Amino acid sequence: MSRRTCWVCTMCRDASKRPPSNLTSEEVSQWAQSFEKLMATKYGPVVYAAYLKLEHSDENIQFWMACETYKKIASRWARLSRAKKLYKIYIQPQSPREINIDSSTRETIIRNIQEPTPTCFEEAQKIVYTHMERDSYPRFLKSEMYQQLLKTVQPNDNS
């Protein structure tokens, strides 16, 4: 996600830019209620991912989203291929986007990807979700990005 193509980044840099018209003040306000609500909305994960990208810590959300896609793979061959790719990118020690998980979870994944099931990354995904919820989510709510977005989508009472 480059700054040139990210509407969130563009909007935060230029106050005259508007977010998508179907992004409502209700949705943006709802994000502050809980991390679960943020992740359950249409634009919440996209905006949160943009924030994490700016923090240089977007590997967690990318892994979480990749796992959501992975769970839907029906083909055994495609699942095996994707499981190996997820391992190589996010799980393998010293991988380019290594996530922070404990060694026992890592070892379980190594065993499970030999015959991967839709849930073989579930424990790592839960750990990553918890990291995001407890660590970066509170910072996101206080961030200039979120605060600016809240102001931008507020209903205009001067109409």
C-alpha positions in Angstrom: 0.0 0.0 0.0 1.9 3.1 -1.2 1.1 6.6 0.1 0.2 7.6 -3.5 -2.6 5.1 -3.7 -3.9 4.9 -0.1 -7.0 7.2 0.2 -6.5 7.3 4.0 -3.0 8.6 3.8 -3.9 11.1 1.1 -6.9 12.3 3.2 -4.7 12.7 6.3 -2.1 14.7 4.4 -4.7 16.9 2.6 -7.7 18.1 4.6 -9.6 19.0 1.4 -9.7 15.3 0.4 -12.7 13.4 1.5 -13.0 9.7 2.4 -15.3 7.4 0.4 -18.8 8.7 0.5 -20.1 5.4 2.0 -17.8 5.7 5.0 -20.1 7.0 7.7 -19.4 8.8 10.9 -21.3 6.0 12.7 -18.8 3.4 11.3 -15.8 5.5 12.2 -17.1 6.2 15.7 -17.9 2.5 16.2 -14.2 1.7 15.8 -13.5 3.2 19.2 -16.0 0.9 20.9 -13.8 -2.2 20.6 -11.1 -3.7 18.4 -13.6 -6.4 17.5 -16.0 -3.8 16.1 -13.1 -2.1 14.1 -12.2 -5.4 12.5 -15.9 -6.3 11.7 -16.6 -3.2 9.7 -16.0 -2.7 6.0 -13.4 0.0 6.2 -12.0 -0.6 9.7 -9.4 -3.1 8.7 -8.3 -1.1 5.7 -7.8 2.1 7.8 -6.1 0.2 10.6 -3.8 -1.5 8.1 -2.9 2.0 6.7 -2.1 3.2 10.2 0.1 0.1 10.9 1.9 0.7 7.6 2.8 4.2 8.8 4.0 2.7 12.1 6.1 0.2 10.1 4.3 -2.7 11.9 1.7 -3.9 9.4 2.9 -7.5 9.3 0.3 -8.5 12.0 -2.7 -7.2 10.1 -1.4 -8.6 6.8 -0.9 -12.0 8.4 -4.4 -11.9 10.0 -6.0 -11.0 6.7 -4.0 -13.7 4.9 -5.3 -16.2 7.4 -8.9 -15.1 6.9 -8.4 -15.8 3.1 -6.5 -19.0 3.8 -9.4 -20.5 5.9 -11.7 -20.2 2.8 -9.4 -22.3 0.5 -11.2 -25.5 -0.4 -8.6 -27.2 -2.6 -6.2 -29.4 -0.6 -3.4 -28.6 -3.1 -4.0 -24.8 -3.0 -4.2 -25.0 0.8 -0.8 -26.7 1.0 0.7 -24.2 -1.4 -0.7 -21.2 0.5 0.3 -22.7 3.9 3.9 -23.0 2.8 3.8 -19.5 1.5 2.4 -18.1 4.8 5.1 -20.0 6.7 7.8 -18.6 4.6 6.6 -15.0 4.8 5.4 -14.8 8.4 6.3 -17.8 10.5 9.8 -18.9 9.6 12.5 -17.3 11.8 14.1 -14.3 10.1 11.4 -14.3 7.5 10.8 -10.9 5.8 7.6 -10.2 7.8 8.0 -12.4 10.8 5.3 -12.2 13.3 5.8 -12.3 17.1 4.7 -15.8 18.3 6.0 -18.2 20.8 8.2 -21.1 19.9 5.6 -23.8 20.7 3.0 -22.2 18.4 5.7 -22.0 15.7 6.5 -25.7 16.2 2.9 -26.7 16.0 2.5 -24.8 12.7 5.6 -26.5 11.3 4.0 -29.9 12.1 0.5 -28.9 10.9 1.6 -27.5 7.5 2.7 -31.0 6.4 -1.0 -31.8 6.0 -2.6 -28.3 6.5 -6.2 -27.9 7.6 -8.2 -24.6 7.4 -7.4 -24.0 11.1 -3.6 -24.8 11.1 -2.7 -21.1 11.6 -5.6 -20.4 14.1 -3.5 -20.2 17.3 -0.9 -17.8 15.6 -3.8 -15.7 14.3 -5.3 -15.5 17.8 -1.9 -14.4 19.2 -1.5 -11.7 16.5 -5.1 -10.5 17.0 -4.3 -10.1 20.8 -1.1 -8.2 20.0 -3.0 -5.8 17.8 -5.8 -5.4 20.2 -3.7 -4.7 23.2 -0.7 -2.9 21.7 -1.4 -0.9 18.5 -5.2 -0.5 18.7 -5.0 2.0 21.7 -2.4 4.0 19.8 -4.5 4.0 16.7 -7.4 5.5 18.6 -5.2 8.3 19.8 -3.4 8.8 16.4 -3.7 11.9 14.3 -4.9 9.6 11.5 -7.9 8.4 13.4 -8.7 11.8 14.9 -8.5 13.5 11.5 -10.8 10.8 10.0 -13.3 11.3 12.8 -13.4 15.1 12.1 -13.6 14.5 8.3 -16.6 12.2 8.4 -18.6 14.1 11.0 -22.0 15.1 9.7 -21.9 18.7 8.5 -24.5 20.7 10.5 -24.1 23.8 8.4 -25.9 22.3 5.4 
